Amino acid sequence: MIWSLFAAGGMVAAMLMPVTVVLTSFAVAWGCVSEQGLLDAIRHPLGRLYLLLLITLPLFHAAHRLRHTVMDLGARGYSRSLGVLFYGGAIVCTALAVHVLWTMP
């Protein structure tokens, strides 16, 4: 389960985030996409699901990388605690993202 979240998070971070950054910053600034059109896309259930995946999958990717980086720096004895800390943080942030995305008007 953790490896699939790691791989999916890496794919989202590498392929979907740049597209989202271009659409939400440059395309709006240049007038190719209106701000209202972008807000309407975010308010749509599929837009909210897209944002949820865009936020949460890279969180699990980062949690895995951070855990193993800290372990490589000498904290191998705390592997379980680091897992709880980093993956738990990703789970808490996911719950927060779900709450924010589904309660916004």
Biopython code that builds the backbone (N, CA, C, O; Angstrom):
import numpy as np
from Bio.PDB.StructureBuilder import StructureBuilder

atoms = [
    (1, "MET", "N", (0.826, -1.198, 0.000)),
    (1, "MET", "CA", (0.000, 0.000, 0.000)),
    (1, "MET", "C", (0.868, 1.259, 0.000)),
    (1, "MET", "O", (0.603, 2.198, -0.751)),
    (2, "ILE", "N", (1.898, 1.278, 0.837)),
    (2, "ILE", "CA", (2.757, 2.454, 0.926)),
    (2, "ILE", "C", (3.505, 2.671, -0.382)),
    (2, "ILE", "O", (3.658, 3.810, -0.823)),
    (3, "TRP", "N", (3.974, 1.593, -1.010)),
    (3, "TRP", "CA", (4.722, 1.745, -2.261)),
    (3, "TRP", "C", (3.844, 2.289, -3.373)),
    (3, "TRP", "O", (4.308, 3.077, -4.197)),
    (4, "SER", "N", (2.583, 1.881, -3.409)),
    (4, "SER", "CA", (1.696, 2.398, -4.459)),
    (4, "SER", "C", (1.425, 3.889, -4.249)),
    (4, "SER", "O", (1.344, 4.645, -5.218)),
    (5, "LEU", "N", (1.286, 4.317, -2.995)),
    (5, "LEU", "CA", (1.100, 5.744, -2.725)),
    (5, "LEU", "C", (2.365, 6.527, -3.073)),
    (5, "LEU", "O", (2.286, 7.652, -3.568)),
    (6, "PHE", "N", (3.541, 5.926, -2.811)),
    (6, "PHE", "CA", (4.806, 6.568, -3.153)),
    (6, "PHE", "C", (4.911, 6.758, -4.668)),
    (6, "PHE", "O", (5.248, 7.845, -5.138)),
    (7, "ALA", "N", (4.626, 5.712, -5.419)),
    (7, "ALA", "CA", (4.729, 5.789, -6.877)),
    (7, "ALA", "C", (3.700, 6.748, -7.463)),
    (7, "ALA", "O", (4.025, 7.537, -8.350)),
    (8, "ALA", "N", (2.482, 6.689, -6.983)),
    (8, "ALA", "CA", (1.438, 7.588, -7.493)),
    (8, "ALA", "C", (1.754, 9.036, -7.145)),
    (8, "ALA", "O", (1.523, 9.934, -7.954)),
    (9, "GLY", "N", (2.275, 9.263, -5.961)),
    (9, "GLY", "CA", (2.650, 10.618, -5.568)),
    (9, "GLY", "C", (3.767, 11.178, -6.423)),
    (9, "GLY", "O", (3.751, 12.359, -6.773)),
    (10, "GLY", "N", (4.739, 10.340, -6.765)),
    (10, "GLY", "CA", (5.817, 10.781, -7.640)),
    (10, "GLY", "C", (5.313, 11.106, -9.030)),
    (10, "GLY", "O", (5.754, 12.081, -9.638)),
    (11, "MET", "N", (4.398, 10.305, -9.539)),
    (11, "MET", "CA", (3.837, 10.549, -10.865)),
    (11, "MET", "C", (3.027, 11.835, -10.880)),
    (11, "MET", "O", (3.135, 12.623, -11.820)),
    (12, "VAL", "N", (2.230, 12.053, -9.869)),
    (12, "VAL", "CA", (1.423, 13.281, -9.789)),
    (12, "VAL", "C", (2.320, 14.500, -9.683)),
    (12, "VAL", "O", (2.092, 15.509, -10.350)),
    (13, "ALA", "N", (3.347, 14.402, -8.837)),
    (13, "ALA", "CA", (4.260, 15.535, -8.658)),
    (13, "ALA", "C", (5.014, 15.843, -9.945)),
    (13, "ALA", "O", (5.288, 17.007, -10.237)),
    (14, "ALA", "N", (5.350, 14.824, -10.709)),
    (14, "ALA", "CA", (6.141, 15.038, -11.919)),
    (14, "ALA", "C", (5.305, 15.426, -13.129)),
    (14, "ALA", "O", (5.772, 16.192, -13.973)),
    (15, "MET", "N", (4.091, 14.921, -13.236)),
    (15, "MET", "CA", (3.322, 15.128, -14.463)),
    (15, "MET", "C", (2.132, 16.078, -14.310)),
    (15, "MET", "O", (1.876, 16.887, -15.202)),
    (16, "LEU", "N", (1.418, 15.994, -13.219)),
    (16, "LEU", "CA", (0.203, 16.793, -13.103)),
    (16, "LEU", "C", (0.429, 18.150, -12.453)),
    (16, "LEU", "O", (-0.250, 19.118, -12.797)),
    (17, "MET", "N", (1.366, 18.238, -11.526)),
    (17, "MET", "CA", (1.603, 19.529, -10.866)),
    (17, "MET", "C", (2.071, 20.613, -11.824)),
    (17, "MET", "O", (1.571, 21.735, -11.748)),
    (18, "PRO", "N", (3.017, 20.327, -12.730)),
    (18, "PRO", "CA", (3.414, 21.398, -13.658)),
    (18, "PRO", "C", (2.266, 21.898, -14.521)),
    (18, "PRO", "O", (2.159, 23.097, -14.777)),
    (19, "VAL", "N", (1.415, 20.997, -14.967)),
    (19, "VAL", "CA", (0.261, 21.398, -15.770)),
    (19, "VAL", "C", (-0.671, 22.271, -14.948)),
    (19, "VAL", "O", (-1.174, 23.281, -15.440)),
    (20, "THR", "N", (-0.902, 21.891, -13.709)),
    (20, "THR", "CA", (-1.781, 22.664, -12.834)),
    (20, "THR", "C", (-1.198, 24.039, -12.555)),
    (20, "THR", "O", (-1.931, 25.028, -12.532)),
    (21, "VAL", "N", (0.102, 24.115, -12.343)),
    (21, "VAL", "CA", (0.740, 25.410, -12.104)),
    (21, "VAL", "C", (0.586, 26.306, -13.326)),
    (21, "VAL", "O", (0.288, 27.493, -13.190)),
    (22, "VAL", "N", (0.786, 25.751, -14.512)),
    (22, "VAL", "CA", (0.636, 26.546, -15.736)),
    (22, "VAL", "C", (-0.801, 27.025, -15.885)),
    (22, "VAL", "O", (-1.033, 28.190, -16.208)),
    (23, "LEU", "N", (-1.770, 26.138, -15.653)),
    (23, "LEU", "CA", (-3.172, 26.524, -15.814)),
    (23, "LEU", "C", (-3.617, 27.551, -14.791)),
    (23, "LEU", "O", (-4.374, 28.466, -15.115)),
    (24, "THR", "N", (-3.153, 27.406, -13.557)),
    (24, "THR", "CA", (-3.642, 28.303, -12.515)),
    (24, "THR", "C", (-2.858, 29.604, -12.420)),
    (24, "THR", "O", (-3.321, 30.547, -11.777)),
    (25, "SER", "N", (-1.722, 29.678, -13.022)),
    (25, "SER", "CA", (-0.957, 30.929, -12.925)),
    (25, "SER", "C", (-0.822, 31.607, -14.276)),
    (25, "SER", "O", (-1.362, 32.694, -14.479)),
    (26, "PHE", "N", (-0.119, 30.990, -15.188)),
    (26, "PHE", "CA", (0.151, 31.647, -16.459)),
    (26, "PHE", "C", (-1.098, 31.807, -17.324)),
    (26, "PHE", "O", (-1.328, 32.875, -17.891)),
    (27, "ALA", "N", (-1.903, 30.753, -17.427)),
    (27, "ALA", "CA", (-3.076, 30.818, -18.294)),
    (27, "ALA", "C", (-4.082, 31.856, -17.798)),
    (27, "ALA", "O", (-4.706, 32.542, -18.607)),
    (28, "VAL", "N", (-4.244, 31.978, -16.507)),
    (28, "VAL", "CA", (-5.148, 32.989, -15.957)),
    (28, "VAL", "C", (-4.555, 34.383, -16.149)),
    (28, "VAL", "O", (-5.264, 35.318, -16.520)),
    (29, "ALA", "N", (-3.263, 34.516, -15.897)),
    (29, "ALA", "CA", (-2.614, 35.823, -16.039)),
    (29, "ALA", "C", (-2.648, 36.312, -17.484)),
    (29, "ALA", "O", (-2.788, 37.511, -17.726)),
    (30, "TRP", "N", (-2.522, 35.408, -18.435)),
    (30, "TRP", "CA", (-2.515, 35.784, -19.847)),
    (30, "TRP", "C", (-3.921, 35.890, -20.429)),
    (30, "TRP", "O", (-4.077, 36.288, -21.583)),
    (31, "GLY", "N", (-4.935, 35.544, -19.661)),
    (31, "GLY", "CA", (-6.307, 35.669, -20.124)),
    (31, "GLY", "C", (-6.807, 34.487, -20.924)),
    (31, "GLY", "O", (-7.886, 34.561, -21.513)),
    (32, "CYS", "N", (-6.059, 33.402, -20.963)),
    (32, "CYS", "CA", (-6.500, 32.205, -21.693)),
    (32, "CYS", "C", (-7.625, 31.487, -20.945)),
    (32, "CYS", "O", (-8.493, 30.863, -21.556)),
    (33, "VAL", "N", (-7.597, 31.583, -19.622)),
    (33, "VAL", "CA", (-8.616, 30.976, -18.769)),
    (33, "VAL", "C", (-9.093, 32.053, -17.810)),
    (33, "VAL", "O", (-8.288, 32.755, -17.198)),
    (34, "SER", "N", (-10.413, 32.178, -17.683)),
    (34, "SER", "CA", (-10.931, 33.188, -16.762)),
    (34, "SER", "C", (-10.886, 32.675, -15.327)),
    (34, "SER", "O", (-10.911, 31.469, -15.082)),
    (35, "GLU", "N", (-10.819, 33.606, -14.390)),
    (35, "GLU", "CA", (-10.810, 33.221, -12.982)),
    (35, "GLU", "C", (-12.116, 32.525, -12.604)),
    (35, "GLU", "O", (-12.114, 31.576, -11.820)),
    (36, "GLN", "N", (-13.221, 32.995, -13.159)),
    (36, "GLN", "CA", (-14.505, 32.370, -12.864)),
    (36, "GLN", "C", (-14.559, 30.952, -13.409)),
    (36, "GLN", "O", (-15.111, 30.060, -12.765)),
    (37, "GLY", "N", (-13.993, 30.735, -14.587)),
    (37, "GLY", "CA", (-13.944, 29.385, -15.146)),
    (37, "GLY", "C", (-13.113, 28.450, -14.287)),
    (37, "GLY", "O", (-13.455, 27.279, -14.124)),
    (38, "LEU", "N", (-12.024, 28.964, -13.738)),
    (38, "LEU", "CA", (-11.191, 28.165, -12.855)),
    (38, "LEU", "C", (-11.923, 27.844, -11.551)),
    (38, "LEU", "O", (-11.847, 26.720, -11.054)),
    (39, "LEU", "N", (-12.627, 28.824, -11.004)),
    (39, "LEU", "CA", (-13.413, 28.580, -9.785)),
    (39, "LEU", "C", (-14.535, 27.578, -10.030)),
    (39, "LEU", "O", (-14.813, 26.729, -9.182)),
    (40, "ASP", "N", (-15.176, 27.678, -11.190)),
    (40, "ASP", "CA", (-16.231, 26.714, -11.522)),
    (40, "ASP", "C", (-15.665, 25.298, -11.631)),
    (40, "ASP", "O", (-16.307, 24.335, -11.213)),
    (41, "ALA", "N", (-14.457, 25.176, -12.195)),
    (41, "ALA", "CA", (-13.819, 23.857, -12.301)),
    (41, "ALA", "C", (-13.490, 23.302, -10.919)),
    (41, "ALA", "O", (-13.626, 22.102, -10.683)),
    (42, "ILE", "N", (-13.061, 24.161, -10.016)),
    (42, "ILE", "CA", (-12.729, 23.715, -8.666)),
    (42, "ILE", "C", (-13.986, 23.308, -7.904)),
    (42, "ILE", "O", (-13.949, 22.385, -7.091)),
    (43, "ARG", "N", (-15.075, 23.982, -8.158)),
    (43, "ARG", "CA", (-16.324, 23.673, -7.449)),
    (43, "ARG", "C", (-16.981, 22.384, -7.942)),
    (43, "ARG", "O", (-17.805, 21.803, -7.236)),
    (44, "HIS", "N", (-16.629, 21.937, -9.132)),
    (44, "HIS", "CA", (-17.183, 20.696, -9.665)),
    (44, "HIS", "C", (-16.602, 19.514, -8.876)),
    (44, "HIS", "O", (-15.432, 19.549, -8.497)),
    (45, "PRO", "N", (-17.402, 18.471, -8.624)),
    (45, "PRO", "CA", (-16.895, 17.330, -7.849)),
    (45, "PRO", "C", (-15.632, 16.690, -8.444)),
    (45, "PRO", "O", (-14.751, 16.265, -7.697)),
    (46, "LEU", "N", (-15.535, 16.618, -9.761)),
    (46, "LEU", "CA", (-14.322, 16.053, -10.358)),
    (46, "LEU", "C", (-13.125, 16.981, -10.169)),
    (46, "LEU", "O", (-11.995, 16.515, -10.026)),
    (47, "GLY", "N", (-13.368, 18.283, -10.169)),
    (47, "GLY", "CA", (-12.299, 19.243, -9.898)),
    (47, "GLY", "C", (-11.804, 19.121, -8.471)),
    (47, "GLY", "O", (-10.605, 19.222, -8.212)),
    (48, "ARG", "N", (-12.715, 18.906, -7.556)),
    (48, "ARG", "CA", (-12.335, 18.726, -6.153)),
    (48, "ARG", "C", (-11.566, 17.417, -5.962)),
    (48, "ARG", "O", (-10.603, 17.362, -5.197)),
    (49, "LEU", "N", (-11.995, 16.372, -6.658)),
    (49, "LEU", "CA", (-11.281, 15.099, -6.590)),
    (49, "LEU", "C", (-9.870, 15.256, -7.163)),
    (49, "LEU", "O", (-8.909, 14.727, -6.604)),
    (50, "TYR", "N", (-9.746, 15.979, -8.273)),
    (50, "TYR", "CA", (-8.436, 16.238, -8.867)),
    (50, "TYR", "C", (-7.532, 16.973, -7.875)),
    (50, "TYR", "O", (-6.375, 16.596, -7.689)),
    (51, "LEU", "N", (-8.056, 18.012, -7.247)),
    (51, "LEU", "CA", (-7.259, 18.747, -6.266)),
    (51, "LEU", "C", (-6.885, 17.882, -5.067)),
    (51, "LEU", "O", (-5.778, 17.985, -4.539)),
    (52, "LEU", "N", (-7.810, 17.032, -4.645)),
    (52, "LEU", "CA", (-7.513, 16.133, -3.530)),
    (52, "LEU", "C", (-6.358, 15.198, -3.876)),
    (52, "LEU", "O", (-5.448, 15.003, -3.071)),
    (53, "LEU", "N", (-6.399, 14.625, -5.070)),
    (53, "LEU", "CA", (-5.307, 13.750, -5.496)),
    (53, "LEU", "C", (-4.016, 14.533, -5.680)),
    (53, "LEU", "O", (-2.934, 14.033, -5.370)),
    (54, "LEU", "N", (-4.123, 15.752, -6.181)),
    (54, "LEU", "CA", (-2.953, 16.604, -6.398)),
    (54, "LEU", "C", (-2.293, 16.995, -5.084)),
    (54, "LEU", "O", (-1.084, 17.221, -5.041)),
    (55, "ILE", "N", (-3.064, 17.076, -4.028)),
    (55, "ILE", "CA", (-2.529, 17.448, -2.721)),
    (55, "ILE", "C", (-2.038, 16.216, -1.960)),
    (55, "ILE", "O", (-0.930, 16.220, -1.424)),
    (56, "THR", "N", (-2.850, 15.173, -1.911)),
    (56, "THR", "CA", (-2.554, 14.067, -0.998)),
    (56, "THR", "C", (-1.501, 13.092, -1.509)),
    (56, "THR", "O", (-0.668, 12.643, -0.721)),
    (57, "LEU", "N", (-1.503, 12.752, -2.773)),
    (57, "LEU", "CA", (-0.536, 11.760, -3.245)),
    (57, "LEU", "C", (0.906, 12.237, -3.101)),
    (57, "LEU", "O", (1.751, 11.457, -2.661)),
    (58, "PRO", "N", (1.227, 13.488, -3.453)),
    (58, "PRO", "CA", (2.594, 13.942, -3.179)),
    (58, "PRO", "C", (2.933, 14.007, -1.687)),
    (58, "PRO", "O", (4.105, 13.911, -1.322)),
    (59, "LEU", "N", (1.935, 14.167, -0.826)),
    (59, "LEU", "CA", (2.199, 14.127, 0.613)),
    (59, "LEU", "C", (2.748, 12.768, 1.038)),
    (59, "LEU", "O", (3.695, 12.699, 1.822)),
    (60, "PHE", "N", (2.160, 11.689, 0.525)),
    (60, "PHE", "CA", (2.644, 10.355, 0.871)),
    (60, "PHE", "C", (4.006, 10.085, 0.229)),
    (60, "PHE", "O", (4.846, 9.402, 0.814)),
    (61, "HIS", "N", (4.219, 10.613, -0.960)),
    (61, "HIS", "CA", (5.530, 10.501, -1.600)),
    (61, "HIS", "C", (6.590, 11.199, -0.742)),
    (61, "HIS", "O", (7.662, 10.646, -0.494)),
    (62, "ALA", "N", (6.283, 12.397, -0.302)),
    (62, "ALA", "CA", (7.219, 13.156, 0.531)),
    (62, "ALA", "C", (7.431, 12.476, 1.882)),
    (62, "ALA", "O", (8.549, 12.462, 2.396)),
    (63, "ALA", "N", (6.376, 11.917, 2.460)),
    (63, "ALA", "CA", (6.505, 11.234, 3.751)),
    (63, "ALA", "C", (7.487, 10.068, 3.637)),
    (63, "ALA", "O", (8.334, 9.868, 4.508)),
    (64, "HIS", "N", (7.362, 9.308, 2.562)),
    (64, "HIS", "CA", (8.252, 8.169, 2.365)),
    (64, "HIS", "C", (9.694, 8.635, 2.187)),
    (64, "HIS", "O", (10.608, 8.065, 2.784)),
    (65, "ARG", "N", (9.899, 9.655, 1.379)),
    (65, "ARG", "CA", (11.256, 10.171, 1.153)),
    (65, "ARG", "C", (11.854, 10.760, 2.431)),
    (65, "ARG", "O", (13.023, 10.524, 2.736)),
    (66, "LEU", "N", (11.068, 11.513, 3.167)),
    (66, "LEU", "CA", (11.569, 12.105, 4.407)),
    (66, "LEU", "C", (11.924, 11.047, 5.439)),
    (66, "LEU", "O", (12.951, 11.142, 6.111)),
    (67, "ARG", "N", (11.075, 10.047, 5.561)),
    (67, "ARG", "CA", (11.340, 8.974, 6.529)),
    (67, "ARG", "C", (12.661, 8.289, 6.219)),
    (67, "ARG", "O", (13.485, 8.085, 7.110)),
    (68, "HIS", "N", (12.858, 7.938, 4.969)),
    (68, "HIS", "CA", (14.088, 7.231, 4.608)),
    (68, "HIS", "C", (15.306, 8.142, 4.640)),
    (68, "HIS", "O", (16.412, 7.674, 4.910)),
    (69, "THR", "N", (15.131, 9.422, 4.373)),
    (69, "THR", "CA", (16.250, 10.352, 4.493)),
    (69, "THR", "C", (16.694, 10.477, 5.947)),
    (69, "THR", "O", (17.890, 10.444, 6.238)),
    (70, "VAL", "N", (15.745, 10.619, 6.850)),
    (70, "VAL", "CA", (16.082, 10.727, 8.273)),
    (70, "VAL", "C", (16.724, 9.428, 8.758)),
    (70, "VAL", "O", (17.663, 9.459, 9.553)),
    (71, "MET", "N", (16.224, 8.294, 8.286)),
    (71, "MET", "CA", (16.837, 7.023, 8.673)),
    (71, "MET", "C", (18.262, 6.917, 8.127)),
    (71, "MET", "O", (19.139, 6.391, 8.813)),
    (72, "ASP", "N", (18.507, 7.393, 6.933)),
    (72, "ASP", "CA", (19.855, 7.371, 6.358)),
    (72, "ASP", "C", (20.801, 8.301, 7.107)),
    (72, "ASP", "O", (22.015, 8.095, 7.095)),
    (73, "LEU", "N", (20.259, 9.308, 7.749)),
    (73, "LEU", "CA", (21.089, 10.230, 8.525)),
    (73, "LEU", "C", (21.436, 9.684, 9.909)),
    (73, "LEU", "O", (22.108, 10.353, 10.694)),
    (74, "GLY", "N", (20.983, 8.480, 10.202)),
    (74, "GLY", "CA", (21.402, 7.844, 11.450)),
    (74, "GLY", "C", (20.294, 7.488, 12.415)),
    (74, "GLY", "O", (20.585, 7.070, 13.536)),
    (75, "ALA", "N", (19.065, 7.632, 12.042)),
    (75, "ALA", "CA", (17.958, 7.349, 12.961)),
    (75, "ALA", "C", (17.276, 6.023, 12.625)),
    (75, "ALA", "O", (16.053, 5.919, 12.714)),
    (76, "ARG", "N", (18.054, 5.012, 12.241)),
    (76, "ARG", "CA", (17.470, 3.713, 11.864)),
    (76, "ARG", "C", (16.713, 3.049, 13.023)),
    (76, "ARG", "O", (15.765, 2.297, 12.796)),
    (77, "GLY", "N", (17.118, 3.317, 14.219)),
    (77, "GLY", "CA", (16.455, 2.726, 15.377)),
    (77, "GLY", "C", (15.055, 3.269, 15.615)),
    (77, "GLY", "O", (14.275, 2.691, 16.372)),
    (78, "TYR", "N", (14.749, 4.352, 14.982)),
    (78, "TYR", "CA", (13.435, 4.990, 15.154)),
    (78, "TYR", "C", (12.541, 4.811, 13.936)),
    (78, "TYR", "O", (11.658, 5.632, 13.688)),
    (79, "SER", "N", (12.757, 3.771, 13.193)),
    (79, "SER", "CA", (12.028, 3.553, 11.940)),
    (79, "SER", "C", (10.511, 3.574, 12.138)),
    (79, "SER", "O", (9.788, 4.244, 11.400)),
    (80, "ARG", "N", (10.045, 2.839, 13.135)),
    (80, "ARG", "CA", (8.597, 2.770, 13.373)),
    (80, "ARG", "C", (8.046, 4.134, 13.802)),
    (80, "ARG", "O", (6.986, 4.550, 13.334)),
    (81, "SER", "N", (8.753, 4.818, 14.680)),
    (81, "SER", "CA", (8.310, 6.137, 15.134)),
    (81, "SER", "C", (8.310, 7.148, 13.998)),
    (81, "SER", "O", (7.401, 7.972, 13.892)),
    (82, "LEU", "N", (9.324, 7.085, 13.156)),
    (82, "LEU", "CA", (9.381, 7.991, 12.006)),
    (82, "LEU", "C", (8.241, 7.706, 11.035)),
    (82, "LEU", "O", (7.654, 8.622, 10.459)),
    (83, "GLY", "N", (7.937, 6.419, 10.864)),
    (83, "GLY", "CA", (6.813, 6.058, 9.999)),
    (83, "GLY", "C", (5.502, 6.630, 10.515)),
    (83, "GLY", "O", (4.706, 7.183, 9.758)),
    (84, "VAL", "N", (5.296, 6.486, 11.812)),
    (84, "VAL", "CA", (4.073, 7.023, 12.417)),
    (84, "VAL", "C", (4.039, 8.551, 12.258)),
    (84, "VAL", "O", (3.004, 9.127, 11.924)),
    (85, "LEU", "N", (5.175, 9.185, 12.498)),
    (85, "LEU", "CA", (5.238, 10.643, 12.388)),
    (85, "LEU", "C", (4.955, 11.124, 10.969)),
    (85, "LEU", "O", (4.071, 11.954, 10.761)),
    (86, "PHE", "N", (5.701, 10.608, 9.993)),
    (86, "PHE", "CA", (5.580, 11.120, 8.635)),
    (86, "PHE", "C", (4.310, 10.642, 7.932)),
    (86, "PHE", "O", (3.602, 11.444, 7.322)),
    (87, "TYR", "N", (4.018, 9.339, 8.012)),
    (87, "TYR", "CA", (2.801, 8.849, 7.363)),
    (87, "TYR", "C", (1.554, 9.339, 8.104)),
    (87, "TYR", "O", (0.527, 9.616, 7.485)),
    (88, "GLY", "N", (1.649, 9.443, 9.420)),
    (88, "GLY", "CA", (0.531, 10.016, 10.180)),
    (88, "GLY", "C", (0.285, 11.460, 9.807)),
    (88, "GLY", "O", (-0.859, 11.898, 9.695)),
    (89, "GLY", "N", (1.376, 12.203, 9.612)),
    (89, "GLY", "CA", (1.231, 13.589, 9.156)),
    (89, "GLY", "C", (0.570, 13.672, 7.798)),
    (89, "GLY", "O", (-0.252, 14.556, 7.558)),
    (90, "ALA", "N", (0.925, 12.751, 6.899)),
    (90, "ALA", "CA", (0.297, 12.733, 5.577)),
    (90, "ALA", "C", (-1.193, 12.395, 5.684)),
    (90, "ALA", "O", (-2.014, 12.947, 4.952)),
    (91, "ILE", "N", (-1.530, 11.496, 6.591)),
    (91, "ILE", "CA", (-2.939, 11.129, 6.782)),
    (91, "ILE", "C", (-3.722, 12.309, 7.369)),
    (91, "ILE", "O", (-4.841, 12.589, 6.939)),
    (92, "VAL", "N", (-3.138, 12.990, 8.341)),
    (92, "VAL", "CA", (-3.810, 14.154, 8.941)),
    (92, "VAL", "C", (-4.004, 15.252, 7.899)),
    (92, "VAL", "O", (-5.076, 15.851, 7.819)),
    (93, "CYS", "N", (-2.977, 15.515, 7.104)),
    (93, "CYS", "CA", (-3.099, 16.542, 6.057)),
    (93, "CYS", "C", (-4.113, 16.136, 4.995)),
    (93, "CYS", "O", (-4.806, 16.989, 4.441)),
    (94, "THR", "N", (-4.205, 14.840, 4.709)),
    (94, "THR", "CA", (-5.222, 14.352, 3.769)),
    (94, "THR", "C", (-6.618, 14.603, 4.327)),
    (94, "THR", "O", (-7.502, 15.068, 3.607)),
    (95, "ALA", "N", (-6.818, 14.298, 5.604)),
    (95, "ALA", "CA", (-8.124, 14.546, 6.225)),
    (95, "ALA", "C", (-8.458, 16.032, 6.213)),
    (95, "ALA", "O", (-9.607, 16.407, 5.979)),
    (96, "LEU", "N", (-7.474, 16.872, 6.459)),
    (96, "LEU", "CA", (-7.680, 18.318, 6.410)),
    (96, "LEU", "C", (-8.042, 18.771, 4.996)),
    (96, "LEU", "O", (-8.928, 19.607, 4.821)),
    (97, "ALA", "N", (-7.366, 18.229, 3.996)),
    (97, "ALA", "CA", (-7.670, 18.580, 2.604)),
    (97, "ALA", "C", (-9.088, 18.145, 2.230)),
    (97, "ALA", "O", (-9.813, 18.883, 1.564)),
    (98, "VAL", "N", (-9.476, 16.949, 2.661)),
    (98, "VAL", "CA", (-10.846, 16.481, 2.394)),
    (98, "VAL", "C", (-11.847, 17.435, 3.027)),
    (98, "VAL", "O", (-12.827, 17.819, 2.389)),
    (99, "HIS", "N", (-11.612, 17.814, 4.258)),
    (99, "HIS", "CA", (-12.515, 18.722, 4.953)),
    (99, "HIS", "C", (-12.628, 20.070, 4.233)),
    (99, "HIS", "O", (-13.729, 20.572, 4.008)),
    (100, "VAL", "N", (-11.492, 20.640, 3.881)),
    (100, "VAL", "CA", (-11.495, 21.965, 3.227)),
    (100, "VAL", "C", (-12.163, 21.890, 1.863)),
    (100, "VAL", "O", (-12.983, 22.745, 1.527)),
    (101, "LEU", "N", (-11.820, 20.870, 1.070)),
    (101, "LEU", "CA", (-12.362, 20.786, -0.290)),
    (101, "LEU", "C", (-13.859, 20.495, -0.313)),
    (101, "LEU", "O", (-14.572, 20.986, -1.188)),
    (102, "TRP", "N", (-14.340, 19.704, 0.638)),
    (102, "TRP", "CA", (-15.758, 19.347, 0.602)),
    (102, "TRP", "C", (-16.640, 20.302, 1.389)),
    (102, "TRP", "O", (-17.864, 20.206, 1.295)),
    (103, "THR", "N", (-16.073, 21.213, 2.158)),
    (103, "THR", "CA", (-16.908, 22.183, 2.853)),
    (103, "THR", "C", (-16.836, 23.569, 2.234)),
    (103, "THR", "O", (-17.561, 24.468, 2.661)),
    (104, "MET", "N", (-15.981, 23.764, 1.237)),
    (104, "MET", "CA", (-15.914, 25.084, 0.605)),
    (104, "MET", "C", (-17.149, 25.305, -0.259)),
    (104, "MET", "O", (-17.690, 24.365, -0.840)),
    (105, "PRO", "N", (-17.592, 26.564, -0.337)),
    (105, "PRO", "CA", (-18.827, 26.827, -1.095)),
    (105, "PRO", "C", (-18.654, 26.642, -2.577)),
    (105, "PRO", "O", (-19.603, 26.828, -3.338)),
]
sb = StructureBuilder()
sb.init_structure("model")
sb.init_model(0)
sb.init_chain("A")
sb.init_seg("    ")
for serial, (resi, resn, name, xyz) in enumerate(atoms, 1):
    if name == "N":
        sb.init_residue(resn, " ", resi, " ")
    sb.init_atom(name, np.array(xyz, "f"), 0.0, 1.0, " ", f" {name:<3s}", serial, name[0])
structure = sb.get_structure()
